[in-house]
Amino acid sequence: MASSPSDSVAEAEHHIGHLLDSALHAKDKAKAKTKRLLSVQTDASSDAEGNIFSDAAFDPARVLQNSSPKRKRSTRQAIQDGFKSIKYLTTHPRRVMRSKATHIAAEKLGNRHPGLTIDQGQELLDAYDALAQAVSSDLSDLDTSAVTSELDEAHDRVHKLEHQRESLQTAWILSRHVSRVKVVRPISRPERSQFRDGGRFKWERYLGYMALYYTRDFTTGYIDDFRSPPFDLEDLARIIERIAITSAPWQSFFVNLRHVYMWKSPRRTAKWLALFCVLWYTQHLVGYLYFYIIYSTLRNRFRAQSVQTLRESVSRAFDREARVQAWGELIQRHGQRDWLEPFLDEIGPIIQLQLGDLADFLEILVNFHRWERSNLTLATLFFFSCCLLVTLCADMAFCIKLVWLIFGGGFFLTYPIATNYPKYRLLLSHFRWVFWDIPTHAELAVLRLQEKAAAWEEKGLREFELRDDDRANDDHSESPQQGLTPEDEYSFQVYDNVEGRARLVISRTSLTVCSTGGLQQDRSWLFSSLSEMRKLDSIDIHSSSTLENLRHLHTRSAEALQFFFLNGSGTDLTILLHPVDRDRVFNLVLAWSGLRWQCLQMERHNTTACERSNLDRAIKRAFH
């Protein structure tokens, strides 16, 4: 029985990953061996008891020595896997290069994370469990001295592991982020002669230096040195990684906040909704914010949550079904070389969707300000005039209360629906309500195209002027002027997966696929039956074996255009045609159909466990 394409892809990815891992492991092993040979004396002296370099905080190189263990295999199995990997290297060289680029990028980013592995976190949790068990031991059944000794050992182990974690973190920070230090010197008393500029005395500078002098005990360390080097990408990368690592509690906080407004736990969300209603009615929302800051800080001091937080983090890192709440948990779960793909598969669609909506909203603002649709701009200005009238006539407390009401309604009502049902997100957007029906650039382009077509029709012109591109020795398309008929029809040479070589005829009311040999019956669709049009790129063509074979059979320069029709209107239509003709057909159908079109994002391939990742598809799309 032949294996499915998804199984072959998965097998290929397995051997590619094995080949890359073997090469990287051999490289790391050789590098570590070279380091040991070059620094034998240093390592021996640093391991001596009582040497200050036995503490990892004074020897940052120890942070980089903790590598993930590699699965042991027999020599025969290693040789067999090596031959299979070399086979896939020769048969799939481009796929190997894409996978190598992905693994290297993920490893470079993953190495920037502090060297606290999941095993070290689990070891600390085991130490705390042993301490809790020793504390809860029954003194009546055991020897008191034995219990005391066990308790002391558990305390010492916890203290040692916590000290080790602090040392590793200190070593990593100093090794990665600290490359320049300056001694803090007290400011000397300024002399009045330093501030004379000819006959004028600079009082403003003198008073400023005097203020620094009298507050030198606690202000000197906060005076920066502006003699900084020029912009550097490496320095910028370090700043970004500091933000990504330090914001781990905030990442967890925002994930929990998202769970609240998405009603993941209805009981918990209902409690927060009731609290919001009470605070909104009593106008103490800002006061509650200050109270929560004080309460959470004091609770963290007297009721430490670090152990419980670490336990939950380790649990999420082990649990493949649980959603990680920080970058470090993702690296611990998938490893330093394989975390990038699942990260982009999970967070990439959300970011892409939000950025697309942001781009649409910015285009709407531009078109609103340009009066592209005057009646809609006037309607929005009327709304802002009403808001101005409310702020002038009502008191400030009422205005603030109204703003908080809108915010609470969005957080507990519209945002949850928009997040769980993304297709309705624009319908529930408060910002879209204000600028309702003002078009984006894409929607405005479609409207202008239809207006131009209507203007041509009103003037009684019998030709739709299309710029004639220079396509020397190209017999894959007919010129629009040649295809013009008394009925205002335009003909284009296309390749259909049903009829092969055919002609696509577009009239004022319909589109028709005509067989060149006359063997097949012509297929026609009215514009009123159209549902959707898609421009397919080369990657989408590769995913369809029929289109790929048709493309290889006729012309490699052809591009695909796909039509979807309403139910009962016949089968969908996918054709290959010249790139210039594809744009002409697309725009002509938009203009002559007279329908209201909605511009959507392309629906890329969703992946499963056995298919290629979205990141690999993106890299392949970039290579093409």
N, C-alpha and C positions, 0 to 999 in steps of 0.2 A: 504494500500500500504506500503510495507516494505521500511524502510529508507535505503539509500545508505551507504556504509562503511565510506565514507568521512564525512557524516552527523553525524554518530555515534562517529567518532573520534573527530569531532569538539565539539559535546555535552560533550564528556568525558573530553576534555581539558577545556571546560568552567567550569564544576563542579570541576575539579582539581584546576583550578585557583581560583575559589571562596573559596574552602576549605583552600588553602594556604593563600589567602589574609585575610580570616577571622581569621585564627590562628595568622598570623603576626600582624594584626590589634589589636587583643586582647592582644597580648604580648606587643606591643608598648603602648597600653592604660594603661595596668597595670604598666608598667615601668614609664610612665609619672605620673600616680597617686601616685606611691611610692615616686617619686622625689618631688612632691608637698607636700606630707605629711612630708617629712624629711626636707624640706627647706621652710617652710611657712614664717618664719621670714625673711629669706634672700630675698624672692621674694617681700614681702611687703615693705621692706626697699629700694629695688632696684627700685621700681616703684615710689618712692617718687619724687616729683618735686625738681630739684636741686641736686639730688644725682648723683654722677659721674657714678654709675653703671646703670643709666637709658640709657646710651649710650652703644649700643651693642659692640662697640670696646673694652670696658672694661669688658664686660660680655660675653665671647664666648659661654656660654650655650644658649644664645638667638638664635644663629644661628641654633641650632639643634631642636628648638621648632617648626619650620615651617614644618609641615607635610601636605601631600596632603589630601584634603577633601575626605571623604568616602561617597558614595552614600547612602542616607537614604532609608530604606525599612521598611515596616510594620512588626510587630512581626510575623504574620502568614506567610508572604512570607519568612522571615528569617528562620523560623522553617522548612518550606518546602525545601528551598534550602539547609539547613543543613543536612536534611535526605538524599536528593539526593547526596550530596557530600560524606556523609559517605558510601552510597551504592557504589559509584565509588571507594572509598578508599579500600573497601573490595574486589571488583572485579578487580581492576587494581592497585595493590600495587606497582609494579615495575615502572609503568608509573608515579605514584604519586611521587615516590622517585626521578626519573629523573627530573620531573618538579620542585620539591622542590630544588634540587641541582642547577638547572639553575636559579631559582628566587633568591636564597640566594647569588650565585656568582654575579649576576647582581646588587643586592642591595648593596653588600659590595663594588663593584667598583663604583656604582653610588653615594654612600654616600661620596666618596672621592672628589666629585665635589663641588665647592663652593655653599653655600646655597642661591643663587639668583634664585628664582623661576620665572616661566614664568608670573605669576600674578604680581609680583613686576615689571618686565619689562614692562608689559602692563600698570600698574599704572603710571609709569614714562612717558610713551608715552602719556597717557591721560593728564597728567599735562602739558607736552609741547604743546599739541594741545590746551588746555585751554589758555595757555600763548600766543600762536600765535593768537588765536581768540580775546583775550583781546587787543593785540597790533593793530590788524586790525580793531578794532571797530571804527565806524564813530562818531567823536566828535560832529558833528553838530546836530545829532539826540538824543544824550544822554547827561546826566549831566556830566560835567567834573569831579566833585568830585567822582561820582559813578564809572566812567571809571578808574580814578586813583586808587580808592580803589580796584577795581577788578584786576587791573594790579599788584598792590602790593601783593594781595593775591595769584595770580598765580605765581609771582616771589618767594614768600615765600614757596609755595608748592613745586615748582621745586627744590629750594635750600634744603628744608627739605628731599625730596626723594633722591637727589643726596648724601647728607650727610649720609643718612641712608644706602645707597648702599656702600659707602666708609667704613662705620663702620662695616658692615657685612663682607666685604672682608677683612678688617684688622683683625677682630676677628677670621675669619676662618684661615688666614695665621698663626697668632700667636698661635692658638690652635693646628693646625695640623702640622706645619712645623718648629716651633721654640721651641726647648726643651733645648737649651744650649746657654748662652750668656756670653760674657767676656768684661770687661771694657777695653777700649782702653787707655793705659797709654803711655805718651811720653817716648822715648828712652833716657836714660841718656848717658852722654859722656863716651865712653869706656876708661879704664885705660890701659896704655901700659903694665903694669905688668900682665894683664890677658892673654896676647898673647905670653908669653915666655914659651918655651918648652925646658927646660934645657938651653943649650947655644944658641939655635936658636930662633930668633924672627919671628913670623908668620905674615909677612907683608901683605899677601893676605887677611887674615881674618881681620886684623886691618883696612886696607883700606876699606874693605867692610862695617864694622861696622861704620866707620867714615862717609861713604856715607849715610848710614841710619840715622845717627845722624843729619846731616845737612839737610836732607830732611824729618825729622820726622813729620813736620806739615801736609804733605799730603801722606805719605807712611805708617804710622804706622797702619792704619786701614786695610791694605792689606797684613799684615804679618800673615799667617795662623798658627794654632797650630796643629802639626802633631801627637800629642799624642791622636790619635783617637782610638775608640773601634774597635774590629775586625769586619769582614764582617757580616752584618745583613740583612735578607730578608726584614724586615719591613722598614728599612732605604732605601733600594733599591727601594721598592714600592713607597715610598714617593717621591723619586727623579724622578721616571718615571711619576708619576701623576703630578708633577710640570711641567715636559716637555709637557705632554699631554694638560694641561690647558693653560700654557703660550703660547704654539704654536698655539692657536686657530686662530689668524690672519694669520699665515702661512698656516694652514689647509685650510682656505678660499682662500688664494692666490693660492695654488696649485690646488684647485678645479677649480678656474677661469682659471688658466693656462691650465688645462686639457680641459676645454671648448673651449679654443682658438685653440689648436692643433687638437681637434676633429671636428673643423668646425661646432660647434653647432650654431653659428651665422656667416654665410659666410661673411657678410659685415664687421663684426668686425675682423675676421681672415684675410681678405684681406687687411685691413688697417695695421695690424701688419706685414703682409708679405711684403707690400710695404715699410714700415719703415725699416724692416730688410734688404731689398735689397739696399736701399739708404745707410744705415750705413755700410753695408758690402762693398759696392763699394768705399765709402769714408774712410774706415778703422777707423771708430769711434765707434765700438761696445762697447769697454771697457769704452770709454769716456761717452757714453750714459748711462752706468750703474751708473757712479758717478753722472751724471746729474739727473737721476731718483731718486736716494737716496736723493739728496738735494731738489728736487722739491716736492717729496711726503712728506718729513718732514715739509717743510715750508707750504705746503697746509694744513697739519693736524693742524698746529699752527694757521693759519689765517682763515681757512675755516673748522671748526670742523665737522667731519663726524660721531661722536659718536652716535648722535641721529638717523641718517639715518641708520647706521650700526645696531643699536639695533632694529629699526623698521623692517628691512629686516630679522634679526635673529628671531624675534618673529613671523613674517609672515611665515617663513619656518617651524618653530616649530608647528604652527597651521595647515599648509597646508600639508596634508598627501601625496600629489602627488609631492611636491617640494623635491628636493634633499638637505639634510642637509649639511652644510659646516663645522661643528665643533662637537666635542663630546658633548658639553653642549646642543646644539640644539636637539640632538638625545635623551638625557635623558629627556629634557623638553617635547618632543613630546610623548614618550612612557611611561614615568615614570621610577622611580629608580629600579623597579623590572622587567620590561619587555623590556628594551632597548637592552639587550645583543643579543637576538635572531635576531631581524631585523638588528642589526649591522653586525653580522656574516653572515647573509643571503646576505647582500649587499656587504660588503667589503671582506668577506671570499673567494669567488671564484676568485676575482682579486688577492689577496695575494697568494692563493694556486697556481694559474697559473704562477705568476711571480717567486715564489720560485721553482716551478718545472722546469721552463726554466733556472733559475740560476743553479740548480743542474745539468741539462744537459750540460750547458756551462762549468762548472767546470770539469765535466767528459771529455768533449772534449779537454780541455786544458791538462789534464793528459795524454790522449791518444796521443795527438799531441807531447808532450814532450817525451813520451816513444817510439815513432816511431812505433805505432801499425799498421799503414798503411803508409809505407815508401814513396810511390809515392805522397800521399796527403800531408804528412809532408814536402816533398821537394817543392811542389807547394806553400805551405804557406810560406816557407822560401824564395822562389823566390819573393813573394810579399813584404816581409819585406826587402829584399835586394833592391828592387826598391824604397821603401820608404826611405831607408838609402841613396841611390844615390841621390834622390831628395833633401834631407836635406843637403847633402854635396855640391851639385852643385848650388842650388837655394838660394836666399837670405831669411832671416828669415821672412821678411814681406810677401813674397809669401807663405811660409809654414803656417804661422798663418792664412792668408786669405783662404788657402785651407782647413784648419781645420774648420774654421767658415762656409765655404760653405757646408761641409759635415754635420755639426751640423744643419744648417738651413734647408738643404734638408730633414734630418730626422725629424725635428720638424714639418715642414709644409707639407710634402709629405708622407714619409713612415710610421711614427708613427700614423697619423690619420687613414690610411688604416688598419694598424695592429691592432689598438684599436677597430675600428668599425667592422672589419672582423677578429676575432682572429684566424681563421683557416689558415690565410695567414701570421701570425706574424713572423714565422720562415723564410719564404721566403723573407721577407722584412727586416730582421735583419742585420744591418751592421756588427755585430760581427760574425754572421754565414757566411757572405760573405768571411770574412778573413780566417776562418777555414772551408771552404766549404767541405761537405761530409766526414769530419772526424767523426767517429762514437762515440756515447755515450757508456757507459758500457753495457747497455741493447742491443743496436744494435750490439756491438762487440761480445756479448755472442751468439746472433743468428748466426752471421757470423761464429764464431768458431764452433758452433754446426753443421752447414751445411758443413764446411770443414772437420770435423771429419767423418760425414756420407759419404762424397765423398771419403775420404781416405779408409774407410772400404769397400766401393764398389769397389774401384780400386784394393785392395788386394784380392778380391774374397772371403772375409769372409762371411759365410752364417748365422751368428748370430749377433745380436745386443745386446752386453753384458749389462745387467741391474742388478744392485745390488738387490739381493733377501732379502727383509726385513722380519723380524721375525713377522709373523702375525698368531699366534696360534689360531686354531679353527675358522678361518675366511673363509667362503665359498662364499664371495662376489666377488672374483676376481680369475682369472686363471693366473698361472705363465706364463711369456712370453716364457720360454723355452718349456712349454707344448703346447702353442699355435703356436709354430714355425712350418711352413709347408715348403715343397720344393720350394714354390714360395716366400719365405721370407715374410710371413705374420705373424702378431701378433694379438692375440685374447684377448679381455678383457671382463669380465662380467660387464654389464651396466644395467641401468633401464631407459627405454624410456617412455615418456608420451603417446606414441601411442601404443606401443606393450607391455609395461610392462617390464618383465625380457627379456633381449636380449643379443646378443654378438656383440661387435664392433670389426671388423676385419680391420686392417690397413695394406695395401700392399705398394709397392714402388710407385704406381701411384694413389691410391684411398683409400677411407675409406668406409666401408659397415656395415650396421646395419642388423644383421640376427636374425630372430625370432627363439626362442628356441623350440617352438612347431611346427614350420613349417606351421602354419596357415596363416601367413602373408607373403607377397612377400618381398624379400630382397630389401632394399633401398641402393643405391650406389651413391657416388659423386666422381668425379675426383678432384685431388688437384688443377687443373687449374681453377676449378669453385669456389674455396674457396675465400671468401671476408674478413672474420674476425673471430677470436676466442676470447672468453672471459671466464675467470675463475670467477664464481659467488660465493660470500660468503654467509654466513647463512642469512644475512639481505635481500639480493636479493632473496633468496629462499623463505623467509617468505612473500615477497611481491607478489609472484605468488602462488595462491591457488592450482593449479595443481601440481606444484613441491612440495609444502609443504605436500599435501596429499600423493603423491607418496613416499616422504621421510619417512613419518610416517608409511606407509604401509609396506615398505621393510626394511630400515635400517636408523637409525638416524645419523650414522657416515659418510654417503655418502656426497659427494660434487658435485657441478654441473659444467658442462662444456658446453659451448654454441658455436655452429658453425653457421656462416652466409655465404650464398652462393650468387653468382651472380644471377640476374634476369633470370628466365627461367630454372634454374638448380634445381628446386624443393624447397620444404619448408625448413625452417631453422630447425636445429637439436639441441635439448637440452637434455642432458643425465645426469644421476646420476651415480657415480662410486666411488670406494674407493679412498681416498685422494692420496695414493701413485700412483695408476693407473692413476689418473687425470694428475699428473705431467708427467708421462711416455708418455701418449697419447699426451699431449701438446707438449713436446719436440720432440717426434717422428714425428709428423706432421710438425713441424718447420724444422726439418732436412731433411726429405724425400721429402717434397714438392718442394724444390728448388726455391721457390718464394722469392721475396724481401719483407720482412716484415717491418712494421713501428710500433714501440712501442708507445702506446698511454696511456693516463691516463684513469682510469675507469670513466664511465659516471654515476655518482650517481643520485639519484632521485631528481628532481626539485620539489619544493613545491608550492602549491597555498594557498590561504587564508584558505581553509577548511581542508588542510592536515597538517600533523605533520611537524614541522620545521626541517631544516637541522641540527640544534644543537641537537635537541632531538634524531634524527637518529644517530648522531655521538656518543652521550652518550650511546645509546642502543648498538651500535656497540662495544663500549669499554667494556660494561658489558658482552657481549658475548665473 
